[in-house]
Amino acid sequence: MVEAPKNVPLAIPAAAIVFGLAACGGTSDITLPSEEPRTPYRLATYRASDAGDGSPRPAIVIGETILDLAAADALFATEISAQPYGFPGDLIAIIAAGDRAHNRLNQLANHFAGREDGFRFRIEPHRLTAPLLYPAHLLAAAANYRSHAAEMDVEQEVDPDRDAPYLFAKSARSGIIGPGEPYRIPPGRDRIDWEGELGVVIGKTALRVPLKDALDYVFGYTVVFDVSDRGGRFRENPMLPGPDWFSGKSGDRAAPMGPYVTPSAFLPDPQALRLTTRIDDRVVQDDTTAGMIYSVAHLVAYASQIVTLHPGDVIATGTPDGVGSAREPPEFLSPGQTVHIEIEGIGTLSTPIEADGDP
């Protein structure tokens, strides 16, 4: 994982930088950086300390440096004698803005690559929130790795081109929390399990997308912790017996996400990414996304047959084997532990585990 610099103060408000540089217009003979995705970057959201309400703002991560996006764009504009682009104030809106916004992001990364010249609008990592606040849809795939299906005793011979995947919805607004934010075990629950997952971020409106075109609708990828309550998965109502996916998957704070979104241009093969989950320092999951039954393309195409997917929507693609409930004896999360989920090319999502009511 690429770590960002720590303890770099935000010396002047990002908004002041935007105001101070927005008037720098005009044209010049300066060669503009390429709009092609040549320099890898990631996107994030952070709480702005210079805003009284700590309002979230988008950030761009270039190399090891997290920068306020609006301030970086303003500096870029003054250095090329142009007007700032004027990015929307949240990451979902930036994703929805389309190619012009995405090309400007590429230019920023290409322009600032390798620079360490004392940016005054760097962001400390502890101020990051979940990158997407909040998608219209947060969907998740069940038993989508053969290894996990086997350990849960649900393995069957399926044909991804013939048989539909099993998708369920998690609560986006109540469930999504950011890196470093705790998951709080509800009172009376003692079977909370871990599932590290690749999250697919939709880039443009998708309805009834054919499989061959599905990846064209993907903006990028993030990390999702699909918190699973294995003790509340069966309904007690005799009229409708069976698994209760709502109670088992959609609890408060049960969808930690982040820390970054990596555009798909820098992860061209989503089926070749290493995923590792640790509980404190112990590795409990270690696999690659090649183990999926239904590929990213299959999941996007299938979901778009059911609902219209919107920019910023997320599909969590399932987890490999190694979950606690399948171990002998079973293991579950306890207060004081921390879950770390790392996906190659994206970063590490860390989630402390607390008891509900802890200070």
N, C-alpha and C positions, 0 to 999 in steps of 0.2 A: 504494500500500500504506500502511496505517496503521502507523506505528512506535510502539512502546511506549517509555516513558521509560527511560533508561539510568542505570546506577550508582545505583539507589535501594536502599539497604541494607535487608535484612530484620532490623529492629532487635530484634524479639522473636520467639520461635518461634511459628509458626502454631498448633501444638498447644496452647501455653499460652493463646493467645487463646480457643480453643474452650473450654478448661477454665474459664477465668475468667469466661466469659459464659454458659456453659450453664445456670447456676443462675438466670439472670434470667428468671423466668416471669411468670405472671399475665396479666391482661387489661387492656385500656384502651380508650378511645374513639378512639384514633389511627386515621385512615383508612388502610387498607392499600393499597399500590400494586397496580395492576392485574396480573392473571395473564395478560393478553393480551400477545402479542409486539410491543410498541410501540417498544422501544428495541433496536436491533441489538446483538448481542453474539456473541462467538465463544468456543469452548472449547479448552483446551490441557491439556497435562500437563508437569510440571516436576520436576526433581530437588530435593528439599528439603535445604537445607544444614544444617538443625537436626536432621536424622535421621542417625545415625551411618553408616548404609549408603546414604545418598543416595536413599532410597526415593522412587518417583514419587508425585506427588499431582496431583489435578485442579485446574485454574485456570479462572477466567472472565475474559474480556477485554471490558471495557466501554469503548468509546471508545478512548483511547490507553493505558489502564491495565490491566495484567495483575495479577489478585488471586488469592491463595490462596482456593479456593472455600469450604472449611470456615470459614476465618477471616472471609471476607466474610459468610457466612451467619450466623455467630455475632454479628457486629456488627449486622447487620440485625435479628436477633432481639432484641437488647437495646434497639435503638432503637424497636422497635414493642412492647416488653414481651411477648415471646412466647418459645417454645422454639425453639432451632435445629432445622432440618429433619432434619439427620443424613444428609448425602449419603454414598453409598458411596465407597470410597477410590480408585476408578479410573473413568476416563471411560466405558469400555464398560459397566460396571455402572450408571452413571448413565443412559446411553442406554436400557438395558434396563428401568430402573425405571418408565418410562412417564410418563403425563400428569402425575401429581402432582409428580414431580421436575422435569419440564419447566416446569410452571407456576411452581414456585418459582424456577427460573432466570430466567423472565420477570420475576418480581417483583424479584429482585435487580437485574437490569439497569434496570428502571424506577426503582427506589429510588435507585441510585447514579449514575444518568446525570448527567453534567456536574459531578460533585463532584470537587474537587481539594483534599481536606482532610487531607493528610498521612497517608494509609493507611500503617500500619507493616508491612503484609504484602504489599506489592507484590513482584512477581517480575521479575528482570532477564531480558530476552529470551534471553541466552546460556545460561540454565539450562533452556530448554525442551527436551523430548524429542519423539519422535514422539507425536502425540496419542493414538493407539490402540495399547496394549501388552497383548496382541496379538490381532487378530481371528482367529476360527476359519477364515475364508476370506478370501483375497486373490485375487480373480479379475481378469482383464484382457481387454480386447477387442482383437483384431488387426484392422488395416486398417479402422478404423471411421470414418475421414474420407475422403471421395472424393479430396481433394487428396493425401493420403498414399498411398492405394491406387494412384493414378495414378503418383506418383513411384517407387513400388516395382514398377511394371509388373504389378499384380494387379487392376487395375480391371475390374469386370464390371458389367453391369446386374443389380441385385438389387432385390427388393421387400421392404422390412423387414417387411411384414405377411404375407409368404409364405415368405421365405428366412430361415433361422436365422443369427444372427451366429456368429463364431468366437471362443470364449472359451478361455482357458488359465489355469492356476493358477500363481501365484508363491509362493515360500516366505514365509510371514508371519513366523515366529519368527526365521529366519535372515536374511531380506531387509530387514525394516523397520528403518530408522535415522531419526534425527530431524534437524531443521534444524541446519546447521553441522557435522554429523558427516560425515567423509570417506567417499567411495567409494574403495576401494583396488583398483586394477587388478591382477588376478591375474598371477603370473609367466607370461611367454610370450604374453600376450594383448595385441594391439595394434589391435583393431578395436572399441573400446567406443564405443557410440553413445548419443545423448540422445533421449529422448521425454518431453515434458511432457504431463501428463494430468490431467483432472478426475477425482477419486475420489468415488464415491457411497458414503455411509455408511448402512447399513441400520439402521432404527430399531426394528423389531419382527420377530418370527419370520415368515418368508415361505415358503410352500410352495404351488406351483401357483397363483400369483397371476395373475388376468386383467389384460390390458394396461390396461384402463380404471381399475384400482385401484392400479396399480404405484407411482405416486408417493406414495400414502398410506403406503407402507412405507419411505420414505426419511426418515431423521432429518436429514441434512445433507450437506455436501460438504467435501472437503479437496483438497490438491494431492499428486499422486504423480509421482515421477520413475521411469519404467519404464526402468531401465538395461538396455541391450541389447548383448550380445556377438555382433557380426556374424561373428566368426571361428569360432564353435563351433556353428554352426546345422545341420550335416549329420552324421548318424550314419555312423560308419565301418563298423559291422556290416553285412555284405552281406545278412543275413537280413531286416533291417528298415531299408532305406534311406529317406532323406528328411530333412526338417527335424527338428532336435533342439531342441524348444522348452525342454526342461528345462535343457540346458546353456546355451542362449542367453539365457534370461530369469530363471532362478531361482538365480543365484549369490548368494554371501554379500554382504550389504549392497546388493543390487540393487533395493531398493524404498524409497528415501528418501521420507518422507511428512511433511506438516505445512505450516506450523507450527501451523495451527489447523483446527478443524472449525466451519464456519458452519451453523447450523440452516437448514433449508429454508424456514422462514417468511420469512427475510431474503433468500433467493435463489429467488423463486417460479418463475422460468423458467430451468431449468438449460440450456436450449438457446440462451441469449442472453448468454453470458459470454465476455469476452475472455481469451485465453490467450497469454502471451508467454514465450518461452524465450530467455535470453541466455547466451552463453559469455563470461565476464568482462563486457566492456561491449558486445559485439557481439550484436545481435538475430539469432537464427537461426530462430525460429518466431514467427509473429504471426497469429492467426486467432481465430475465435469458435467456440463449441461448436455454433453453427447448422450447421456443416459436417459434423456426424456423419451417418453413414448410418443407424445404429440409435440411436434416442434413449435417454436415460436410462431412460424407461419401458419401452422394448423390451428393454433389457439386463436390468433387474430382473425383468421378467416371464419372460423366457427362462431366466435362471439359476435361477429358483425352480421351473421345471419339472424341473430336473436334480437339484438339491440343496436341502435346507432352508437358507435363509439365516437367520443369527442376528443379533441386535442387535450393532452394531459391525463387522460384516463390511463389506468394501470391494470395490467393483468399479471398477477403473480403466478409463476409457471410450475409450481410444485416443488417438492423437496426430495433429495436423495435419501438413501437409508441412513440409519444412525439415530433416529429419534428415540426419546427416552422410553416411551410406552412399549416399544418393541424389544427392549433389553431384558435380560434375565439376570436378576430380578428387574422389574421396571424402575426407571429413575425419572424424577420430576424436579422442576425448578424450585428453589428455596430462596427466601429473602437473604440478601448478602452476596448472591452470585451475580455475575455479569455475563451476558451472552454476546459474543463477538461473531458477526457473520461477514466474511470477506469474499468478494467476487472479483476475479481478475479484471483489471481495466476500469473498475468502478471505485472501489474503496472498501472500508470496513465500517459496518454499522454496529455500534456498541450499545447495549441496553441493560442497565442495572435492574435487578429484580428486588422489589420491595414488597412488604406486606401493606395492604390497604390500611391507611391511618397512620403510617410511619411519618414522622415529621419531615 
